[in-house]
């Protein structure tokens, strides 16, 4: 197995469930309104997966599209990395099942749970694997957040959606994935957490969030890790073609963009408006949307920043496929 100088994203793909859920459908369960949800989060719609749209099947469709764009046969993938926090069955892991569906057996398969930072964590792992000699690695964020949310919880019910995004990472003479800046703060793990463990109560465990505290942390953490990632990649803000943070809340996205003083030509991902918060899937979904609409072009540099439950965070500068 040869060692490579660097890696790059070769292709990106997305899977968005068919069912579109507007604010009016959500607001009735939480004594709210479309106007209140838009003002608080910027979200207008989100997607909810149907019975046949599982974490695994959505992931497989996203990888197929990413592989097609990369000009890669899925059978040539060496590793499948699945970032998710919503696979309800802890064992067996989902990644080997994704590999089987796309014909990538006997590729190595591993699940990774860093919540909403999961895609950025997995991308850093893929970079290391390719540098160590892997030829092609699929990095997937796939979530059915609708399975984790209490539809009557006014703090979370309107925020989350379902979907999957994926990239194929391969060797590159010129590195296209910059150094990762990452970390965690376990002292604040309780700010985003299930209300009880599986099997510990008579009811389904739901994810709860201390919204104001998380908002304050994110508006400080995202600009900080973004600046550190830019410095690590020796990139100035004016050199960015795109800023693609985790799509948690439009207010957090806008606040981070302002703090970084991004120039007008830098496209800022706002996929949260129509997809909601899709946790580990949000960054690749937003990347695919920017490229599909022509708001950012192939070869441009993009700053990615993930943050979420744990609390976890990660950022890196990449070259867009």
C-alpha positions, 0 to 999 in steps of 0.5 A: 500500500503506497503512501499519498502526499494528500487527499481531496474531495473528488465528488459530492452527493445528496439524498433528500427525502420526498416529504416536505414539511412546512412550518404550519404542520409543525407549529400546531403541536408546539403552540407556535406559528410560521412567523415565530419559527422563521424568526427564531431559526430561519427555517421554512421547511424541512424533510421527513423520511418515510418508512423506507428511507432509513439512515442506511438507504439514504446514505447509500443513495448519497454515496452512489451520487458522490461516486458518480460525480467522482467518476468512481465505481462504488466497488472500488471504495476501500472504506465507508465511514458513516457519521450519524447520531440517529441510527437507533440500533447500536449494533450492527453498525450501519456502514457495512450495510451501506457498503453492501447496498452499493456493492463495495463489499469487502470495504472496511465499514465504520460508524462515527458519532460526533453528533452534528460535528460528525461529518467534519470528524469523519472527513479528517479520518478519511484524510488520514486514511488516504494519506496512509494509503487508502485509494478511495474513502466514502464519507457520509452524514446520514440522519433521521432526526425525526426519530429522535424528536418529541413533536410537542417539544417547543425547543426542538420540534421545529428545528430538525430534518432528515437526509443524507450527504456524502463525499468520496475522498481520494489521493491528491498530489496537491492536498485538498483537505486542510488540517483539522481543528477539533475538540470537545467540552464534555463538561457541557454534555448535558446541553444537548442530550437524550432525556434518558437512556434506551431501556431506562424508562417506559417511554421512547428517549427523546433528544432535549436541548438547552437552546439559549445556552447552545446558541451562546456557545455556538456563536462564540465557538464557530468563529473561533474554530473557523479562524483557527482552521483558516490559519492552519490552512494558511488561508485568508477569508477573502480567499474563500469561495464558500463558508459551509458551517453546520446548518443548526440555525440561520441566526448562528450561520449569519452571526458567524459569517459577520464575525469572520467579515467574509467578503461579498463573493464568498457564498454562505450556505443557508441550506437550513432554510429548506432542510432544517438541522440535519445534524451530521448530514448538514454540511455535505447537503449544504455543499451539494446545494451550493455547487448544484446552484452554481453559487460556488464553483469546483476548485474553490476553497471552502471553510467547513465548521461542525459543532454540536452535542458532546459538545464537539466541534471541528473545522477545516478548509477544503477544495470543492470538487 
